[in-house]
Amino acid sequence: MSEKKNPVPGVGGDKYIPYEERTGEEAIVFFTRDLSAAGLEKIYKRVGSVLTGRVAIKLHTGEPHGPNILPREWVKNLVENELPQATIVETNTYYEGPRYTTESHRETLKVNGWTFCPVDIMDEHGTAMLPVVGGKWFTEMSVGKDLLNYDSLLALTHFKGHTMGGFGGSDKNLGIGCADGRIGKDMIHRDPNSTNMWSNAEETLMERMTESTKSVIDHFAGHIAYINVMRNMSVSCDCEGVGAEPVVTPDVGILASLDILAVDQACVDVIFAMDEKDHRAMVERMTTRHGLRQLTYMKELGMGHDRYHLIDIDNGDVEITAKDAVAHVKHIAD
């Protein structure tokens, strides 16, 4: 049985924890303002050495004509120059639409231009169960079977808002994006005692999604890297396609780390450091959905660190200590 009995969700997903109130060791997060194919390639080189053997690239390929998805030419350049044998990986959606079946999903991939390298829809050939170690909700999680065919994983994430998750960073990219469309996503989104497919929300949803992510991270055990692209940050996820809310949050740059919590936390810190007029929409989306529980639960599960050094690769690799990290983030946001 994959579900545990009577778990109690945590609290505080609507509260931002200032840097000075965090504890623990410090991770490394790399940063560049260079929002281009060259910038993506440059920052990849800082984290890509852990990716060996058969490499999967998990990214959100988007609904048809999605206006905010990662630029295909950036990813094409990265694959051709750094990861020529890599495969983009996806799973089918939980909801009915253009990516609900493998056949329609492949048509959407063509529409959106993901034709320059292989794309593996990982649940096309079934599912597999990965253990969830230390989780309160699950003992195992159902993922696309083909995930097991890879030795390493690059989480290449478009950081943005999300209607239910508050924000979509590396945690959501892996937790929802690797869970298969019928079983795994249902485990995350639906209370097992409810017929409502979207019955989980707020802290419960964040924790279940994060446990799914942990199953993937543990599976790749050190052969996984995270890149978050802070560009075209609508409060809507790329799953909303052309229906996404207009982008009102300024572009920032690209952040990367070998620590999933640190990279997602740094992106959230950037948002909160912005002027109120610039971050109002994203902060409202994160807090009203209790999305910040993603961060505190990753920490509770030992998935990473919410304190970090920033390495500014545009400025001679200047290292910003943990003490000054948020001040530097404020400088970046300005």
KELUM-439672 format. One record per residue (C-alpha): x, y, z; residue in one letter. Coordinates in steps of 0.05 Angstrom, whole numbers, padded with zeros to 5 digits, always signed. Each point is the difference from the previous one (the first is absolute). Layout:
# residues N
XYZA;...
# end
This chain:
# residues 334
+00000+00000+00000M;+00032+00066-00022S;-00043+00045+00044E;+00014+00008+00074K;-00056+00005+00050K;-00024+00065+00032N;+00058+00047-00016P;-00006+00071+00026V;+00020+00056-00047P;+00047+00054+00023G;-00015+00074+00004V;+00030+00066-00020G;-00001-00006-00076G;-00026+00071-00004D;+00058+00029+00040K;+00067+00022-00029Y;+00059-00015+00045I;+00052+00056-00003P;+00071-00021-00012Y;+00024+00018+00070E;-00051-00048+00031E;+00027-00061-00038R;+00049-00049+00029T;+00048-00053-00024G;+00055-00009-00050E;+00008+00040-00064E;-00005-00025-00071A;+00028+00032-00064I;-00046+00033-00051V;+00028+00028-00065F;-00032+00061-00033F;+00003+00035-00067T;-00041+00057-00027R;+00013-00026-00071D;-00068-00023-00024L;+00023-00031-00065S;+00024-00065-00030A;+00071+00019+00019A;-00021+00017+00071G;-00034-00067+00009L;+00060-00037-00028E;+00047+00039+00045K;-00037-00014+00064I;-00011-00073-00019Y;+00075-00010-00001K;+00002+00017+00075R;-00045-00058+00019V;+00001-00049-00058G;+00061-00042+00021S;-00044-00045+00043V;-00041-00022-00061L;+00030-00065-00027T;-00024-00057-00043G;-00069+00005-00029R;-00025+00070+00016V;-00073+00021+00004A;-00021+00073-00004I;-00065+00012+00037K;-00033+00064-00024L;-00070+00025-00011H;-00013-00004-00074T;-00066+00037+00007G;-00069+00002-00029E;-00007+00018-00074P;+00029+00068-00016H;+00014+00014+00073G;+00029+00071+00002P;+00045-00007+00061N;+00035-00068-00007I;+00075-00004-00004L;+00025+00022-00069P;+00012-00062-00042R;+00063+00031-00031E;+00032+00006+00068W;-00013-00073+00016V;+00022-00021-00070K;+00065+00037+00008N;+00012-00033+00068L;-00014-00070-00027V;+00043+00009-00061E;+00060+00030+00036N;-00002-00034+00068E;-00048-00060+00000L;-00001-00029-00070P;-00025-00068+00024Q;-00052+00026+00049A;-00075-00011-00004T;-00055+00048+00021I;-00049-00035+00046V;-00073+00014+00016E;-00062-00035+00024T;-00072+00004-00022N;-00047+00048+00036T;-00050-00016+00055Y;-00054+00043-00032Y;-00031-00011-00068E;+00031+00044-00054G;+00054+00002-00054P;+00050-00040+00042R;-00047-00050+00032Y;+00016-00058-00046T;+00067-00018-00029T;-00025+00009-00071E;-00027+00071+00012S;+00060+00017+00043H;+00047-00016-00057R;-00039+00045-00046E;+00006+00056+00051T;+00075-00011+00004L;+00003+00011-00076K;-00042+00063+00005V;+00046+00029+00053N;+00064-00017-00037G;+00029-00055+00044W;+00025-00038-00060T;+00075+00010+00003F;+00015-00059+00047C;-00036-00062+00025P;-00059+00012+00048V;-00019-00057+00045D;-00071+00001+00027I;+00019-00041+00059M;-00068-00031+00016D;-00012-00021-00072E;+00021-00071+00018H;-00028-00003+00071G;+00020+00019+00070T;+00050-00018+00054A;+00000+00011+00075M;+00057+00038+00034L;+00008-00003+00076P;-00015+00062+00041V;+00048-00002+00058V;-00021+00038+00062G;-00066+00027-00028G;-00063+00010+00041K;-00049-00011-00058W;+00031-00054-00043F;+00045-00060+00003T;+00008+00001-00076E;-00018+00041-00060M;-00023-00019-00070S;+00043+00030-00055V;+00006-00010-00075G;+00034-00067-00010K;+00052+00027-00049D;+00031+00044+00055L;+00037-00062+00021L;+00036-00002-00067N;+00044+00060+00018Y;+00063+00007+00042D;-00004+00075+00012S;-00052+00056+00000L;+00003+00074-00016L;-00060+00037+00028A;-00005+00058-00048L;-00055+00042+00029T;-00038+00062-00022H;-00012+00034+00068F;-00070+00031+00002K;-00064+00002+00040G;-00050-00057+00004H;-00075+00000+00010T;+00002-00054+00054M;+00073-00005+00020G;+00012+00074+00010G;+00064-00004-00039F;+00032-00050-00047G;+00074-00011+00010G;+00044-00062-00002S;-00043-00033+00053D;-00063+00003-00041K;+00037-00016-00065N;+00021-00067+00029L;-00056-00016+00049G;-00057+00010-00049I;+00040-00007-00064G;+00029-00069+00013C;-00063-00029+00032A;-00039-00037-00054D;-00065+00029-00026G;-00050-00049+00028R;+00027-00029+00065I;+00055+00044+00027G;-00033+00067-00013K;-00064-00027+00029D;+00037-00020+00063M;+00025+00071+00007I;-00063+00039-00019H;-00058-00042+00027R;-00018-00018+00071D;-00009-00076-00002P;-00067+00008+00035N;-00026+00051-00051S;-00026-00005-00071T;+00024+00071-00014N;+00064-00006-00041M;+00025+00067+00027W;-00019-00011+00073S;+00071+00011+00028N;+00023+00072+00009A;+00044+00045+00042E;+00048-00036+00048E;-00027-00069-00017T;+00013+00009-00074L;+00069+00031+00011M;+00022-00057+00045E;-00026-00055-00046R;+00033+00032-00060M;+00065+00008+00037T;+00001-00073+00021E;-00008-00018-00073S;+00060+00044-00015T;+00040-00034+00055K;-00011-00068-00032S;+00031+00026-00064V;+00059+00034+00034I;+00016-00061+00041D;-00004-00044-00062H;+00054+00041-00036F;+00042+00007+00064A;+00049+00055-00016G;-00007-00003-00076H;-00050+00056-00004I;+00006+00075-00012A;-00049+00058+00002Y;-00007+00062-00043I;-00056+00051+00011N;-00013+00051-00055V;-00033+00063+00028M;-00030+00028-00064R;-00072+00012-00023N;-00024-00013+00070M;-00076-00001-00005S;-00038-00019+00063V;-00028-00055-00044S;+00036-00065-00015C;+00021-00019-00070D;-00056-00052+00003C;-00049+00057-00011E;+00030+00015-00068G;-00029+00059-00037V;-00048+00010+00058G;+00056+00020+00048A;-00007+00066+00037E;+00041+00057-00029P;+00072+00005+00024V;+00009+00059+00048V;+00062-00024+00039T;+00068+00024-00026P;+00048-00050-00030D;+00059-00016+00045V;+00049-00051-00028G;+00020-00073+00008I;+00017-00035+00065L;+00031-00069+00007A;+00021-00047+00056S;+00011-00072+00020L;-00047+00015+00058D;-00074+00001-00018I;-00023+00037+00061L;+00054+00053-00006A;-00016+00016-00073V;-00076+00004+00012D;+00011+00040+00064Q;+00046+00049-00036A;-00052+00012-00054C;-00053+00013+00053V;+00048+00047+00035D;+00010+00039-00064V;-00076+00008-00008I;-00010+00023+00072F;+00059+00048-00006A;-00032+00037-00058M;-00037+00065+00008D;-00072-00010+00021E;-00028+00023-00068K;+00043-00052-00035D;-00011-00060+00045H;-00072+00011+00023R;-00031-00051-00047A;+00051-00055+00011M;+00001+00009+00076V;-00076-00002+00002E;+00000-00063-00041R;+00052-00034+00044M;-00030+00018+00066T;-00074-00010-00014T;+00014-00070-00026R;+00046-00015+00059H;+00054-00017-00051G;+00057+00018+00047L;-00012-00066+00035R;+00039-00031-00057Q;+00063+00032+00028L;-00009-00016+00074T;-00021-00072-00015Y;+00061-00011-00045M;+00042+00022+00059K;-00037-00046+00048E;+00011-00058-00047L;+00075+00015-00004G;-00004+00015-00074M;+00045+00061+00002G;+00017+00066+00033H;-00038+00066+00004D;+00065+00039+00013R;+00049+00010-00056Y;+00059+00037-00030H;-00014+00034-00067L;+00055-00006-00053I;-00011+00057-00049D;+00031-00028-00063I;-00008+00065-00038D;+00047+00037+00048N;+00062-00042+00006G;-00033-00054+00042D;-00007+00047+00058V;-00025-00041+00059E;-00053+00030+00043I;+00001-00029+00070T;-00063-00026+00033A;-00001+00062+00044K;-00005+00046-00060D;-00037-00045-00048A;-00069+00032+00006V;+00030+00070-00005A;+00032-00021-00066H;-00066-00030-00022V;-00033+00067+00013K;+00054+00032-00043H;-00014-00050-00055I;-00074+00014+00004A;+00011+00074-00005D;
# end
